Amino acid sequence: MEIRPMRRDDVATAESLSDDAFFELTQRTGGRAGAGPQRRTTEHSDEWARRTEHLVRTDPGGCWIAEDDGRVVGFATSFVRDTTWFLATYAVRPGLQGRGVGTALLAAAMHHGRGCLHAMLSASDDPRAVRRYKLAGFDLHPQMHLSGTVDRTAIPLIEKVRDGTAADIDLMNSLDRATRGAAHGPDHELMLSVWRLLVSDTTTGSGYVYVDARGRVALLAAGNRRTAARLLWAALADSSGPVVVPHLTAANQWALDVGVEARLELGQAGYLGLRGLQPPAPYIHHGALL
Ligand SMILES: CC(C)(COP(=O)(O)OP(=O)(O)OC[C@H]1O[C@@H](n2cnc3c(N)ncnc32)[C@H](O)[C@@H]1OP(=O)(O)O)[C@@H](O)C(=O)NCCC(=O)NCCS
């Protein structure tokens, strides 16, 4: 088996391997947010591929392929922003897991972050993944999620929230540094091109939230809990049909308060893995761009 740098022309194969691995995982564990085993939609696959091409471009030293006899058997994508190393995603072909491929891939990806003080990843419920991360020195913080249909009668009056643009990137990078210790930098351009951005910037506090095409809250950062709650309500008010607010740590009780008021259901899935960091707040991380 060879571990080699990932190339742009590996992205389609990695995407389909990743879909197979996470589908098989949801069959084993029952699925995230109570959704049960699900294949990716074409839209979701396209978004995955675009994000991975972006990471291969910005962090070629962080993205690795495991190949056996010319066949791709696994991959890991990671990136460095400021002084933090982030694991975006990581999978080994079902049927070949538990034989050391993942250990070799994670070592190659973590080498990319060897000069970093901090590290962050969002772990699945896979006991193999959890074991790997714990052995790699990560603290594991359980993640909760909110799901359901918003009780529209509960939505408060929402003021001081507007659509965001590329002109907000400096503000967003500052909020990222204040909450998670590292700016998203070039990732904001990618996120702006695929998701809706809402911004609140007032004398009492600033924040932003991205909402993806599936109506999921993709990422939220704010200077205080009140602004964070206002932005979450704005994202929920925008929804029609079922919503999901994933990746909530215990440090973000303000989001659970909003969820309870909106009559959403609370569940648990996976872990936020951190090294040299406390769980960011007020903050809702993205699973891959974190
Ligand atoms: C997570 C993943 C990439 C790891 O790759 P892998 O090739 O299986 O990893 P390894 O074989 O190197 O390591 C797995 C470890 O878990 C152990 N393991 C295997 N089955 C296990 C089980 N059912 N429960 C607990 N540990 C288990 C292995 O013995 C090994 O530990 P060891 O090296 O200390 O003996 C892979 O399992 C996978 O693709 N899972 C599904 C997708 C996923 O969850 N990705 C991670 C997203 S955060």
PDBQT file of the ligand as one rigid body, heavy atoms in Angstrom, charges set to zero:
ROOT
HETATM    1  C1  LIG A 301     -12.234   6.089  10.651  1.00  0.00    +0.000 C 
HETATM    2  C2  LIG A 301     -11.503   5.363   9.548  1.00  0.00    +0.000 C 
HETATM    3  C3  LIG A 301     -11.043   6.316   8.473  1.00  0.00    +0.000 C 
HETATM    4  C4  LIG A 301     -10.246   4.700  10.191  1.00  0.00    +0.000 C 
HETATM    5  O1  LIG A 301      -9.591   3.946   9.213  1.00  0.00    +0.000 OA
HETATM    6  P1  LIG A 301      -9.181   2.428   9.534  1.00  0.00    +0.000 P 
HETATM    7  O2  LIG A 301      -8.378   1.929   8.413  1.00  0.00    +0.000 OA
HETATM    8  O3  LIG A 301     -10.398   1.676   9.922  1.00  0.00    +0.000 OA
HETATM    9  O4  LIG A 301      -8.258   2.686  10.834  1.00  0.00    +0.000 OA
HETATM   10  P2  LIG A 301      -7.187   1.746  11.521  1.00  0.00    +0.000 P 
HETATM   11  O5  LIG A 301      -7.407   0.333  11.122  1.00  0.00    +0.000 OA
HETATM   12  O6  LIG A 301      -5.843   2.309  11.266  1.00  0.00    +0.000 OA
HETATM   13  O7  LIG A 301      -7.511   2.011  13.042  1.00  0.00    +0.000 OA
HETATM   14  C5  LIG A 301      -8.747   1.630  13.581  1.00  0.00    +0.000 C 
HETATM   15  C6  LIG A 301      -8.579   1.287  15.049  1.00  0.00    +0.000 C 
HETATM   16  O8  LIG A 301      -9.827   0.913  15.604  1.00  0.00    +0.000 OA
HETATM   17  C7  LIG A 301      -9.775  -0.445  16.078  1.00  0.00    +0.000 C 
HETATM   18  N1  LIG A 301     -11.089  -1.019  15.793  1.00  0.00    +0.000 N 
HETATM   19  C8  LIG A 301     -11.514  -1.751  14.762  1.00  0.00    +0.000 A 
HETATM   20  N2  LIG A 301     -12.812  -2.051  14.906  1.00  0.00    +0.000 NA
HETATM   21  C9  LIG A 301     -13.212  -1.504  16.071  1.00  0.00    +0.000 A 
HETATM   22  C10 LIG A 301     -14.431  -1.470  16.792  1.00  0.00    +0.000 A 
HETATM   23  N3  LIG A 301     -15.521  -2.080  16.324  1.00  0.00    +0.000 N 
HETATM   24  N4  LIG A 301     -14.475  -0.797  17.961  1.00  0.00    +0.000 NA
HETATM   25  C11 LIG A 301     -13.375  -0.158  18.444  1.00  0.00    +0.000 A 
HETATM   26  N5  LIG A 301     -12.177  -0.163  17.802  1.00  0.00    +0.000 NA
HETATM   27  C12 LIG A 301     -12.114  -0.828  16.648  1.00  0.00    +0.000 A 
HETATM   28  C13 LIG A 301      -8.641  -1.070  15.305  1.00  0.00    +0.000 C 
HETATM   29  O9  LIG A 301      -8.115  -2.201  15.984  1.00  0.00    +0.000 OA
HETATM   30  C14 LIG A 301      -7.665   0.087  15.243  1.00  0.00    +0.000 C 
HETATM   31  O10 LIG A 301      -7.034   0.327  16.489  1.00  0.00    +0.000 OA
HETATM   32  P3  LIG A 301      -5.524  -0.178  16.780  1.00  0.00    +0.000 P 
HETATM   33  O11 LIG A 301      -4.700   0.280  15.603  1.00  0.00    +0.000 OA
HETATM   34  O12 LIG A 301      -5.133   0.493  18.036  1.00  0.00    +0.000 OA
HETATM   35  O13 LIG A 301      -5.606  -1.674  16.868  1.00  0.00    +0.000 OA
HETATM   36  C15 LIG A 301     -12.384   4.253   8.911  1.00  0.00    +0.000 C 
HETATM   37  O14 LIG A 301     -12.708   3.261   9.865  1.00  0.00    +0.000 OA
HETATM   38  C16 LIG A 301     -13.637   4.779   8.250  1.00  0.00    +0.000 C 
HETATM   39  O15 LIG A 301     -13.609   5.110   7.070  1.00  0.00    +0.000 OA
HETATM   40  N6  LIG A 301     -14.789   4.873   8.986  1.00  0.00    +0.000 N 
HETATM   41  C17 LIG A 301     -16.034   5.344   8.401  1.00  0.00    +0.000 C 
HETATM   42  C18 LIG A 301     -15.990   6.827   8.056  1.00  0.00    +0.000 C 
HETATM   43  C19 LIG A 301     -15.583   7.662   9.247  1.00  0.00    +0.000 C 
HETATM   44  O16 LIG A 301     -16.131   7.542  10.325  1.00  0.00    +0.000 OA
HETATM   45  N7  LIG A 301     -14.605   8.522   9.046  1.00  0.00    +0.000 N 
HETATM   46  C20 LIG A 301     -14.093   9.411  10.059  1.00  0.00    +0.000 C 
HETATM   47  C21 LIG A 301     -14.844  10.684   9.974  1.00  0.00    +0.000 C 
HETATM   48  S1  LIG A 301     -14.514  11.733  11.317  1.00  0.00    +0.000 SA
ENDROOT
TORSDOF 0
